[in-house]
């Protein structure tokens, strides 16, 4: 008996279906029209569904959950070999990890996008879509979680970040084969507010009180170096942690692990002592999704911590 070949392609918009016009490039074709164009290759047994038609800079938590629900619905059919999601590259890394956090099915879910619009004389979308469909059918892609196929590269969802604004090889990953613990499904829970704070010399630490006062239940701090902040900010973060707000510190540095090394009142060693989580590998956008989903499920800081560390064993 041959393996299933049927692939469901879920369109959400983005550059891959964008058309240049007087007001700039905006989504202008459906994913089915893209599939029928040149360069996509074998489209036998491929079904298309337009879920959204937005630039991914307009993505919201509610829309991301619509995408997740559409993926789950597609995988409900046992004859589906895998699912492809076309997505704008601006927030693809967030949607990718959101999907991966609850993806226990061995069948591949592959996200893809483009850096050049569909109307460009040399669009990169068709080749990316062809690669994503082939990967969704590839038995070797099973049990690898959510994957991303863009610019000839295949990358894991966890630890992914957009690395270039225009190059067709748009993404990089910090770990090739990350550990990927799975969170329990949660379909009817509200999405908690989790905000991002970027550190800088002379920042007003009262900003922490402002965002918490406006309802933030979690904060992700994009820190210096190996997860360091100013001592005044560290003290303010320790205060909100004592009030029940969950805090994760990451780094603004593109590459390398975040390892608590420094003290001095604001180093990551001090932050850990205050009950603040350190994200060893996930940078700010993906750490925010992990914290959001962990809080939504009522998880403690101790329970959330393993989802921030991509190392196996």
N, C-alpha and C positions, 0 to 999 in steps of 0.2 A: 504494500500500500504506500503510495507516494505521500510525501509530506505536504501539508496545506500550503498553497501559494497565495491565497487571497489576502490582500493588504487593504486596510482602510486608511485613507489619507484625510486627515482633518485639517482644514484650512482655518487660520486665524487672522490672516492679513500679513502685514509687514512688507518689506522691500521686495520679497520674492514675487509678490503679485502687484507691485506698485507700478504706476504709469506716470511719467513726467508730464507736467502741465504748467499753466501760468502761475499757479499757487504752490508749485513744488510737487514732489513725488508723493502720491497717495495711492492706497489700494484701489485698483481699478479693474482687475480681472478676478474671476473666481478660480479656485484651485482646480476645478474640472477643466477649465479653459487652458490653464497652465499645463495640465497633464496631457492635453491633446496637442500641445505644440511640439516643435522640433527639439530634439536633444534629450528627451526624457527616457527614451528607450522602450523596453518592454512594459506595456501597461495592461497586459492581459490579467484578468482577475483583480483589478484595482478598482475600489469604490471610493468616491470622493464625497465629502460632506463639508460644507462651509459652516463652521461654528461661529466665527467672528470675522469681521472685516475691518480691522483697526491697525494703525501704526502701533507697534508694541510699546512705544513711550506712553500710550494711553491705557496700558494694562492696569487693572485693579485686582485686589484679592478676590472680589466676587467673580470677575471674568476669568481669572485663573482657575477658580473652582469649576466654572462651566467647562473649561477645557479638560480638567481632570475627570469630570463626570462623563464627558463625551468619550474619553479614552476608556473609562471603565465600561461604558455601554458597548463600545466596539469589541472589547475583549470578552464580553458576555457570550459572544458567538464562538463556539469551539472550532468552527471552520476557518477562523481568522488566524493567519500565520503571525501577523504582527501589525502594529499601528505606526503610521507616520504622522507627525504634527508639523505643519509648516508654520513658521513663527518669525516675527521680526527679531533682529539680533539684539536690539537694545535691552530687552528684559528676558531674553531666552534663557539665560542662566538661572533666573529665579523660577520660571515655570518648570524648567527641567528638574531642579531639585525638589520642587513641590511634588511633581509626579513621582519621582524616585523614592521619596520618603514613605510612600504607601504601596509601591509596586512590588508585590510578592509573586505575581504571575511570571513564569519563566519566559513567556513570549516577549520579543523585543518591542519596545516603544522607542522610536527614533525621532528626534527633533531635527529639523533642518530649516535653513533660511537662505538669505542672499545678501550680498553687499552692493549689488548693482540691480536697479529696477528691471522689471520685465520688459520695459520699453527700451532699455539700453541696447545699442548695437551688438554688445557682447555680454548678454546676461549670464550670470553664474548660477542662477536659480535652477534651470533645467538639469544641469549636471548634478547639482546637489540633491535635487529631488530623485533623480535616477539612482544615485548612490544610496539614498535613504531607503528607497523601496527595495533595492537589492539586499541591503543590510537587514531589513525587517523580515526577509524571506530566508536569511542565512541561518542554518542550524547552529553555526558556531557563535551566533549572537545571542542564543538563548541563555537565560539565567545570568545575564550580565547587567541587568537593570536597564534603566533609561540611558540611551546613548544619544550622541549628537554627531551628525554627519554634515560637515561644512568644509568646503575648500580642499577636498581630498583627504581630510583627516577624520578619524573616528575617535571620539573622546567620551569618557564617562561623564554623567551629569554632575556627580559630586566633585567639588574642587574646580569646577569650570568657571572661567571668566572671559569676558570679551577682551581681547588683547590688542586689537587694532581697529581703528575707525573705518578704514576703507579697504584694507587688504582682503582678498577673497579667503585667505586663511585667517578667519576672524577670531578664533578662540584658542585658548590654551588651557591645560589642566595641570594641576600641581602633583597629582598622583595618577599613575597609569591604571592601576587596578585597586581602587579604593575599597575599604570595608564599607558595607552599606546596610547597617541595621535598619529594620523597617518599623515604622510606627503603626499602631493600630488604626484602622479606618475610623473616620469621624465625619459623618455626612451632615449632621444637623446641629453643629456647634457654631457659635458666632466666631468671627475672625477677630481676635484681639488686636488692639492697636499696639504696634511695635515701631518705635521711631529710631532714626539713625542720627548720631552726633559725630561730626568730624572734628578732631582736635586740631588746634592751631595755637601758636604762641599768643598769649594775651586774650584767649577766649573768655567770654563772660560765663562763669559757671552757673549763674542764675538760669541759664537756658535749660538746665536739667530740671529745675523746679517748674519751669513753664510747661515743658512737654508732659511731665508727670501730672501737673495740675489740669492739663487738658485731656487726660484719660489714658496716657501711655501706660501699659502694663509691663512693657519690656523696652529695653534700650540696647542698641548695638553701638559700641563706641569704636570708631576707626582711629586707632591710636598710632603712636610713633613706633618705629623700630620693632622690637620684640614685645609689643603690647604695652607700651609705657604711656603715661599721661602726666600732666602737671600735678603736684601734690594737692593743690586746691581742688582740682577736678576729682581726684581720687577720694578726697574727703566727702565731697558732695555725692559721689556715686555710692560710697559706703552708706551714707545716710538714707538714700532712697532704697537701697537693698534691704536695710533694716525695716523699711516700711512695707516690704513685700513686693517690690518691683524687681523683676529679673534683669540682669545686666550681663552682656557679653562684650569682651574687648577683642578686637581683631587688630590688624595693622594696615596702614596705608601703603606699605611696601608691596610691590607686585609679587615677588617670589620669595620662597623660603618659609620654613616653619616658624610659628610663634611659640617661643619657649620662655617661660618665666625665668628671668635671669637677674633683673635689677631690683634693688630696693629704693631707698632714698625718699620714701613717702609717696611716690607716684609710679614706681616700677610695677611690672606685672606680679612680682612676688607679693607686694603690698596689696594689690587688687585681689589676688587669690585669697589672701588672709581675710579680706573683707567680704568674702562670699561671692565675688565676681567670677564668672566663667571666662576662661581663655579659649579662643578658637584656634587650635594649632594650625589648621590648614584652610578652612573656609574663610574667604574674605567677606567683607561686610554684606553684600547683597544676599549671598546664600546663607550666611549666619542669621540674618534677619528672618528668612523664611523658616529656618529650623526653630528659632526661638518662638516665632508666631505659632507654628504648628504644635510645639511642645506645650506652650501656655494654653492653647485651645483644648488640649487633652488633659489639662490639669497635672502635667508632669512637673516633678521637682527639678531643681538645678542638677542634682545628682543623676537623674534619669535623662536629662537633656544632654549632658556632657558627652556621652559616647557618640552622639550624632554629629559632633564637631570634629572628631578625630578620625581621619581617614586611614590610619595605619592598621594593617591586619595583625592580629595576634597581640 
